[in-house]
C-alpha cells in the first residue's frame, strides 16, 4: 500500500466513485465507457447499477463486457476488477448458467493489462472516459507546450485523453487540487478549456481521511470551442488585493543562497508573529545576502496553508526603515501607496471569514500561491 501511495496511486472510495458516476450523461447499452487507469475496478463497478441485466448471467456479462473497458499496468488489479464485476452480475441471479470463472472472465476481455498510452486508437471508440489517474510527479512522455520538466501524471492523462477522443465524448475525472488552482498548471487549464464545453467542477475536498491530498471532480465534453474560464473573478464586481498591493514570494532560499554581502534583518515564517506588527529593529535573526531585499511597510504572509487550518491567510505587518531579507516561505504584499495603514487594513481582510471562504474555494493545496493571494477580494468583496 505504501508503495502505491508513493507512486501517486489512490484507490477510489465508494462514495467518491458514486459521485463521479453521477456526473455521467446519456448512459445506455450503446455507451462505451473506459477507465484508462482502472486499478481494481472501483469506478467501473460504480457504473454497473446504470445497466440492465440480460436473461442469464452469461448474457449479462457479454452485455456489460461490450460497454466496460479498462487498462491497468498490474495484472492482479485487472484480475480483481473482473472478479468483482462477475460477482456484481451473479448477485442479480438466483442461479448461474455458467460456473467456470475463466469463461466468465473471457466476456470481460475489454478490461485488460496494458498502458493506455500505447492504445490511443481505443479512445476514439469511447463515448465516456471515467478516470482516477495517478497523482505522482513524472517526467513528460512527450513535449508539451503547456509544461516542462516533471509534472503531475494526472495532467498528462487528461491531456492524452482530450487529444485522442472524438468530439462529444465526455470525460469525468477525479483530479488533484493542484491542477485546478496551481499556478504552474495555468497553461494546462487553458488547453483543457479550449478543447471542451460543459465544464463542471465540483466536490473540492480531501481525497479521504487517510490521504493528505485534496481533489476535485471534473466533467467536460470534448469540443474545440469553449468560453470557460478557470478560477476567474469578475474584476468589474470585485476589488482585488492586487489592485492595491504588489504580491511576490520572498526571494531568499536559505539552503541555496550563500551567506555573502550586506547583513540584513532576516524574516522567516518562524519569526513572524501571527496577526501582529513588528519593526525591523525587533527581528532577532540576521543574515548576509546579495539579492533583492524588501523595504517596509509590507505584509508578510505564510505560504503554508491548509483548508483544515482555522485561518488560511496568516499575516504580519512589517514596519521600520531598514530593508529586510525575506525567506521564500513567505509571500510579500507591499502596498502601492507605501502607507502602513493599508497594511493594517489588509491584515484585517486576511482575518475575515470571507477570506477563508474564498481561499477554500480558490485553492485547496497545502500552500498559497501568488495568483491566489492577488485575487483575494479586498474591502470585503462587492463594491
C-alpha positions as CSV (number, residue, x, y, z in Angstrom):
1,X,0.0,0.0,0.0
2,X,2.8,2.4,0.9
3,X,4.4,1.7,-2.5
4,X,1.2,2.5,-4.3
5,X,0.8,5.8,-2.4
6,X,4.4,6.7,-3.1
7,X,3.6,6.4,-6.8
8,X,0.5,8.5,-6.6
9,X,-1.9,5.6,-6.8
10,X,-5.1,6.1,-4.6
11,X,-8.0,3.7,-4.6
12,X,-11.3,5.4,-5.2
13,X,-13.7,5.0,-2.3
14,X,-17.4,4.1,-2.8
15,X,-18.9,7.5,-2.1
16,X,-16.4,9.3,-4.3
17,X,-16.9,6.7,-7.1
18,X,-20.7,7.1,-7.0
19,X,-20.4,10.9,-7.0
20,X,-18.2,10.7,-10.1
21,X,-20.5,8.3,-11.9
22,X,-23.5,10.6,-11.1
23,X,-21.9,13.2,-13.5
24,X,-22.0,10.8,-16.5
25,X,-24.6,11.8,-19.1
26,X,-26.6,9.8,-21.6
27,X,-25.6,6.3,-20.5
28,X,-27.2,3.5,-22.4
29,X,-26.3,-0.1,-23.6
30,X,-24.8,1.6,-26.6
31,X,-22.3,3.5,-24.4
32,X,-18.6,2.6,-24.4
33,X,-17.1,3.6,-21.0
34,X,-13.3,3.3,-20.4
35,X,-11.3,3.8,-17.3
36,X,-7.7,4.2,-18.6
37,X,-6.2,3.6,-15.1
38,X,-8.8,1.3,-13.6
39,X,-7.0,-0.4,-10.7
40,X,-9.3,-2.9,-9.1
41,X,-12.3,-1.5,-10.9
42,X,-14.0,0.7,-8.3
43,X,-15.2,3.3,-10.9
44,X,-16.3,0.6,-13.4
45,X,-18.3,-1.2,-10.7
46,X,-20.0,2.0,-9.7
47,X,-21.3,2.4,-13.3
48,X,-22.9,-1.1,-13.2
49,X,-26.2,0.0,-11.5
50,X,-26.9,2.1,-14.6
51,X,-27.1,-1.0,-16.8
52,X,-29.8,-3.6,-17.1
53,X,-29.2,-7.4,-16.9
54,X,-29.9,-9.8,-19.7
55,X,-31.8,-13.1,-19.3
56,X,-28.8,-15.1,-18.0
57,X,-25.5,-14.5,-16.2
58,X,-23.6,-15.2,-19.3
59,X,-25.5,-12.8,-21.5
60,X,-25.4,-10.2,-18.8
61,X,-21.6,-10.3,-18.7
62,X,-21.5,-10.3,-22.5
63,X,-23.6,-7.1,-22.5
64,X,-21.6,-5.4,-19.8
65,X,-18.3,-6.6,-21.5
66,X,-19.3,-4.6,-24.6
67,X,-19.8,-1.4,-22.5
68,X,-17.0,-1.5,-20.0
69,X,-13.3,-1.0,-20.9
70,X,-10.3,-0.6,-18.7
71,X,-6.5,-0.7,-18.6
72,X,-4.1,-1.1,-15.7
73,X,-0.4,-2.0,-15.5
74,X,-1.0,-4.5,-12.7
75,X,-2.3,-8.0,-13.6
76,X,-3.6,-8.6,-10.1
77,X,-5.7,-5.4,-10.3
78,X,-7.3,-6.5,-13.6
79,X,-8.0,-9.9,-12.2
80,X,-9.7,-8.4,-9.2
81,X,-11.7,-5.9,-11.3
82,X,-13.1,-8.8,-13.5
83,X,-13.9,-11.0,-10.5
84,X,-15.7,-8.1,-8.8
85,X,-17.8,-7.4,-11.9
86,X,-18.7,-11.1,-12.2
87,X,-19.8,-11.0,-8.5
88,X,-22.0,-8.0,-9.2
89,X,-23.6,-9.9,-12.1
90,X,-24.1,-13.1,-10.0
91,X,-25.9,-11.1,-7.4
92,X,-28.7,-10.4,-9.9
93,X,-29.4,-14.1,-10.5
94,X,-30.6,-16.9,-8.2
95,X,-28.9,-19.4,-10.4
96,X,-25.9,-19.2,-12.7
97,X,-25.9,-20.8,-16.2
98,X,-22.1,-20.8,-16.1
99,X,-19.7,-21.6,-13.2
100,X,-16.3,-21.7,-14.9
101,X,-14.6,-18.4,-13.8
102,X,-12.2,-18.4,-16.7
103,X,-15.1,-18.5,-19.2
104,X,-16.9,-15.7,-17.3
105,X,-13.7,-13.6,-17.3
106,X,-13.4,-14.0,-21.0
107,X,-16.6,-12.0,-21.5
108,X,-14.7,-9.0,-19.9
109,X,-11.7,-9.0,-22.2
110,X,-12.0,-5.3,-22.9
111,X,-10.7,-4.9,-19.3
112,X,-7.0,-5.8,-19.7
113,X,-3.4,-5.3,-18.6
114,X,-1.8,-2.5,-20.6
115,X,-0.7,1.1,-20.8
116,X,-3.3,3.4,-22.3
117,X,-0.5,5.5,-23.9
118,X,0.1,2.5,-26.2
119,X,-3.6,2.2,-27.1
120,X,-4.7,5.7,-28.2
121,X,-6.8,4.3,-31.0
122,X,-9.1,2.6,-28.4
123,X,-10.1,6.0,-27.1
124,X,-11.6,7.1,-30.4
125,X,-14.4,4.4,-30.0
126,X,-15.3,5.6,-26.5
127,X,-18.4,7.6,-25.5
128,X,-17.2,8.2,-21.9
129,X,-13.9,8.4,-20.1
130,X,-14.1,7.8,-16.3
131,X,-10.8,8.0,-14.6
132,X,-9.0,8.5,-11.3
133,X,-5.4,8.8,-12.7
134,X,-2.1,8.5,-10.8
135,X,-1.2,11.7,-9.0
136,X,2.5,11.1,-8.9
137,X,5.1,13.5,-10.4
138,X,6.6,12.2,-13.6
139,X,8.8,13.2,-16.5
140,X,7.0,14.2,-19.6
141,X,6.4,11.3,-22.1
142,X,6.4,13.8,-24.9
143,X,7.0,17.5,-25.5
144,X,4.1,19.7,-24.4
145,X,3.7,23.5,-24.9
146,X,2.0,23.8,-21.5
147,X,4.6,22.3,-19.3
148,X,8.3,21.3,-18.9
149,X,10.3,19.1,-16.6
150,X,8.5,17.0,-14.0
151,X,4.7,17.4,-13.8
152,X,1.7,15.6,-12.2
153,X,0.8,12.4,-14.1
154,X,-2.9,13.2,-13.8
155,X,-2.4,16.3,-16.1
156,X,-0.7,14.1,-18.7
157,X,-3.5,11.5,-18.6
158,X,-6.2,14.2,-19.2
159,X,-4.2,15.8,-21.9
160,X,-3.7,12.5,-23.7
161,X,-7.4,11.6,-23.4
162,X,-8.6,15.0,-24.8
163,X,-6.1,14.7,-27.7
164,X,-7.3,11.2,-28.7
165,X,-11.1,11.1,-28.1
166,X,-13.7,12.3,-30.6
167,X,-15.9,15.3,-30.2
168,X,-18.8,14.9,-27.9
169,X,-17.1,12.3,-25.8
170,X,-17.5,13.0,-22.0
171,X,-14.6,12.9,-19.5
172,X,-15.3,12.6,-15.8
173,X,-12.1,12.6,-13.8
174,X,-11.0,12.7,-10.1
175,X,-8.0,15.0,-10.1
176,X,-5.6,16.6,-7.6
177,X,-6.4,20.1,-6.5
178,X,-3.1,21.4,-7.8
179,X,-4.4,21.1,-11.4
180,X,-7.4,23.3,-10.5
181,X,-5.6,26.0,-8.7
182,X,-1.8,25.7,-9.1
183,X,0.0,28.4,-10.9
184,X,2.2,26.0,-12.8
185,X,-0.8,24.4,-14.4
186,X,-2.4,27.5,-15.8
187,X,-1.5,26.6,-19.4
188,X,-2.9,23.1,-18.9
189,X,-6.2,24.6,-17.7
190,X,-6.2,26.8,-20.8
191,X,-5.7,23.8,-23.0
192,X,-8.5,21.9,-21.4
193,X,-10.8,24.8,-21.6
194,X,-10.0,25.4,-25.3
195,X,-10.9,21.8,-26.2
196,X,-14.1,21.4,-24.0
197,X,-17.6,22.5,-23.4
198,X,-20.0,22.0,-20.5
199,X,-17.1,22.0,-18.0
200,X,-18.3,21.4,-14.4
201,X,-16.0,21.5,-11.4
202,X,-17.3,20.1,-8.1
203,X,-16.6,18.4,-4.8
204,X,-13.3,20.1,-3.9
205,X,-12.3,18.2,-0.8
206,X,-9.8,15.8,0.8
207,X,-9.4,12.5,-1.1
208,X,-10.1,10.5,2.0
209,X,-9.5,10.7,5.8
210,X,-6.1,8.8,5.4
211,X,-4.8,10.7,2.4
212,X,-3.3,14.2,2.7
213,X,-4.4,15.1,-0.9
214,X,-7.2,17.4,-1.9
215,X,-9.1,16.6,-5.1
216,X,-11.9,17.9,-7.3
217,X,-14.3,16.3,-9.8
218,X,-14.0,17.5,-13.4
219,X,-16.7,16.8,-16.0
220,X,-16.4,18.0,-19.6
221,X,-17.4,17.3,-23.1
222,X,-14.7,17.3,-25.9
223,X,-15.3,20.2,-28.2
224,X,-13.0,22.7,-29.9
225,X,-14.9,25.8,-28.8
226,X,-15.2,26.9,-25.2
227,X,-15.7,30.1,-23.3
228,X,-14.9,28.6,-19.9
229,X,-12.5,30.4,-17.6
230,X,-10.9,28.7,-14.6
231,X,-10.8,30.4,-11.2
232,X,-11.5,33.8,-12.6
233,X,-13.0,36.6,-10.5
234,X,-15.3,39.2,-12.2
235,X,-13.0,42.2,-12.0
236,X,-15.9,44.6,-12.5
237,X,-17.6,43.2,-9.5
238,X,-14.8,42.8,-7.1
239,X,-11.8,44.8,-5.9
240,X,-8.8,42.5,-5.5
241,X,-5.7,42.6,-3.3
242,X,-3.6,43.0,-6.5
243,X,-5.3,46.3,-7.2
244,X,-3.6,47.9,-4.2
245,X,-0.6,45.7,-3.4
246,X,2.4,44.2,-5.3
247,X,2.5,40.5,-4.5
248,X,5.6,38.4,-4.6
249,X,7.4,35.5,-3.0
250,X,10.2,36.1,-0.5
251,X,13.5,35.9,-2.6
252,X,15.8,34.2,0.0
253,X,16.2,30.4,-0.4
254,X,18.2,29.6,2.8
255,X,19.9,26.5,1.6
256,X,20.8,27.8,-1.8
257,X,21.8,31.5,-1.3
258,X,25.2,32.0,0.1
259,X,25.9,34.0,3.3
260,X,27.6,36.9,1.4
261,X,27.1,40.6,1.2
262,X,25.4,43.1,3.5
263,X,23.9,41.9,6.7
264,X,20.1,42.4,7.0
265,X,17.3,41.5,9.3
266,X,16.1,38.1,8.1
267,X,12.4,37.5,8.1
268,X,11.2,33.8,8.2
269,X,7.9,32.1,8.8
270,X,9.2,31.0,12.2
271,X,10.0,34.5,13.5
272,X,6.9,36.4,12.2
273,X,4.3,36.7,15.0
274,X,0.8,35.9,13.9
275,X,-1.6,38.9,13.4
276,X,0.9,41.4,14.9
277,X,3.1,44.2,13.7
278,X,6.9,44.0,14.1
279,X,9.5,46.6,13.5
280,X,12.6,45.6,11.6
281,X,14.7,46.5,14.7
282,X,12.9,43.7,16.6
283,X,13.6,41.0,14.1
284,X,16.0,38.8,16.1
285,X,17.7,36.9,13.2
286,X,20.1,38.5,10.7
287,X,21.9,37.1,7.7
288,X,24.2,38.3,4.9
289,X,22.6,38.5,1.5
290,X,23.4,39.7,-2.0
291,X,20.0,39.5,-3.5
292,X,16.8,41.6,-3.5
293,X,15.6,43.0,-0.2
294,X,12.3,44.5,0.8
295,X,11.8,47.9,2.4
296,X,8.8,48.2,4.8
297,X,6.0,48.7,5.2
298,X,4.6,45.4,3.9
299,X,2.6,42.4,5.0
300,X,4.4,39.0,5.3
301,X,2.0,36.1,4.6
302,X,2.8,32.5,5.5
303,X,2.7,30.3,2.3
304,X,2.0,27.1,4.2
305,X,-1.8,27.0,4.4
306,X,-4.3,24.1,4.6
307,X,-8.1,24.0,4.2
308,X,-8.2,22.4,7.6
309,X,-6.5,25.5,9.2
310,X,-8.6,27.9,11.2
311,X,-7.0,30.8,9.3
312,X,-5.8,30.4,5.7
313,X,-4.1,33.7,5.3
314,X,-2.0,34.4,8.4
315,X,-0.1,37.7,8.1
316,X,2.2,40.0,9.9
317,X,2.7,43.7,9.3
318,X,6.4,44.7,8.9
319,X,7.4,48.3,9.7
320,X,10.6,50.2,10.0
321,X,13.3,51.9,7.9
322,X,15.6,49.0,7.3
323,X,15.5,46.7,4.2
324,X,14.7,43.1,5.1
325,X,15.8,39.8,3.6
326,X,12.7,37.7,3.3
327,X,12.6,33.9,3.2
328,X,10.8,32.1,0.3
329,X,8.3,30.5,2.7
330,X,6.6,33.9,3.0
331,X,4.6,35.9,0.5
332,X,5.1,39.7,0.4
333,X,2.2,42.1,0.0
334,X,3.7,45.6,-0.5
335,X,1.2,48.5,-0.7
336,X,1.3,50.6,-3.8
337,X,0.6,53.6,-1.6
338,X,3.6,52.9,0.7
339,X,1.2,53.5,3.6
340,X,1.3,51.3,6.7
341,X,-2.4,51.9,7.3
342,X,-3.1,49.9,4.1
343,X,-1.1,47.1,5.5
344,X,-3.2,47.1,8.7
345,X,-6.3,47.1,6.6
346,X,-5.1,44.1,4.6
347,X,-4.4,42.2,7.8
348,X,-8.0,42.7,8.9
349,X,-9.1,41.4,5.5
350,X,-6.9,38.3,5.9
351,X,-8.5,37.7,9.3
352,X,-12.1,37.9,8.0
353,X,-14.0,34.7,7.5
354,X,-14.8,35.7,3.9
355,X,-11.1,35.4,3.0
356,X,-11.1,31.9,4.5
357,X,-14.2,31.0,2.4
358,X,-12.6,32.5,-0.7
359,X,-9.4,30.6,-0.3
360,X,-11.0,27.3,0.5
361,X,-12.9,27.6,-2.8
362,X,-10.0,29.1,-4.8
363,X,-7.1,26.9,-3.7
364,X,-7.2,23.7,-1.5
365,X,-3.5,22.9,-1.9
366,X,-1.3,23.0,1.3
367,X,0.3,26.3,0.3
368,X,-0.8,29.6,-1.0
369,X,0.2,30.9,-4.4
370,X,0.9,34.5,-5.6
371,X,-2.0,34.3,-8.0
372,X,-4.5,33.2,-5.3
373,X,-3.4,36.0,-2.9
374,X,-3.7,38.5,-5.7
375,X,-7.3,37.5,-6.3
376,X,-8.5,37.8,-2.6
377,X,-11.4,40.3,-2.5
378,X,-10.3,43.5,-0.9
379,X,-12.7,45.7,1.2
380,X,-14.7,42.6,1.8
381,X,-15.8,41.9,-1.8
382,X,-18.6,43.6,-3.7
383,X,-18.1,47.3,-4.2
